[in-house]
């Protein structure tokens, strides 16, 4: 018996051999790239068709198609497994079932990675595996390069991210994660549609980079002869829709921030943002919790998420709520923290072994304490409420504390998953908040949005959810790169010149 496997050490030689096979096929008018095949069922669908207890001749005929991932040659017969979108199915191919000369001359010369179609009747082998007894086959794509070695898989991170197609062929965990991603987004839409939200699309190219504090990517429009920014948030155009009278709107879209890369950050990522009139940040709490619980239950099948370290995150029941100031006081052990000067806070933060830039503003020093000392400890779902007003100019100021805003940041698994606000709809206050944020850089202020507010926007709650981070949580991914099909990477040419 011969078991065909790929050897990465002689991949160049294998490429030459496979290229010669293709040339030979083309000379004999058997160019696989000019062929096609029928596919009546996926592997999973075909396996479900098998009739337990039925005679072989009573079993259904199927036409399946996919990539050869296992190839065992046993003289006059071979067992192969082909892989499609649903999984794998075995096929049994014999010399006598195929036209004379076909088996030895052509079939046995197929390679792992080739894509074929197979037609035949189902049967069950002695080992109990449902298999297609091939009556015919069609080669429809020749794999010129070998797949990663069967048992070693694909372990090089750069290849996993740069050649994701190979990762998805050989790594079923990756394939399942991206299936989950698609299903998670589908269920999000379903949840919101059922609550009368309207899905909209807003510009990716914007004349003003607004809605968040982040460095944008800049591009130039030749037709309009002006610069545009790739959007850093979805917020301001969605709020314009509230002004327009659409009381419940959402968008799932790409956002771009020209900043660092890390285990939790990619310059291009996916956000859900939604806005609902006549509610506030507490209404967003209920909606956000319900949305995440729905997605976890329907896609993952559980409200308990096991972390790699064995900790179980429980998404069921009531989620904790804690005020930002209370968490800071608890973590620093200093009840007077918010009464100290900027210099004292800087000194105390460093005493807590928190590296802090000496040029930071007062509120930024405190937020460094939160991000580095507190947020990583918030493993169970926690709504952190009433954050300092300087951190977000788009939310309403808390009525009984004018230093904070009516906001929550939902933290799970040691990271922020979703912030939400009681949206600021007073155009006078909003203008002042914008002016304080941009300082002398008045060109960075979205005056068109302020004009929209002056026409009247209803009170509303808004929420943004990082879909990639949610997928990290629900699928146990180690990095945001594992949740994005093709994450941002330096081009190979630049890597070579480095």
Secondary structure, DSSP 8 states (H G I E B T S, - for coil): -EE----GGGHHHHHHHHHHHHHHHHHTT--GGG-----SS-HHHHHHH--TT--GGGS-EEEEEEEEEEEEEETTEEEEEEE-SS-EEEEEEETTTS-TTHHHHTGGG--TT-EEEEEEEEEE-TTS-EEEEEEEEEEEE---S--S-TTT----HHHHHHTHHHHHHH-HHHHHHHHHHHHHHHHHHHHHHTTT-EE----SEESS--SSS----EEEETTTTEEEEE-S-SHHHHHHHHHTT-SEEEEEEEEE--S--BTTB-SEEEEEEEEEET--HHHHHHHHHHHHHHHIIIIIS-SEEE-TTS-EEE-SS--EEEEHHHHHHHHHT-TTGGGS-HHHHHHHHHHTT----TT--HHHHHHHHIIIIIGGG--S-EEEE--BGGG-TTB-B-TT-TTBBSEEEEEETTEEEEEEEEB---HHHHHHHHHHHHTT-GGGS-HHHHHHHHT----EEEEEEEHHHHHHHHHT-SSGGGTSTT-----HHHHHH-
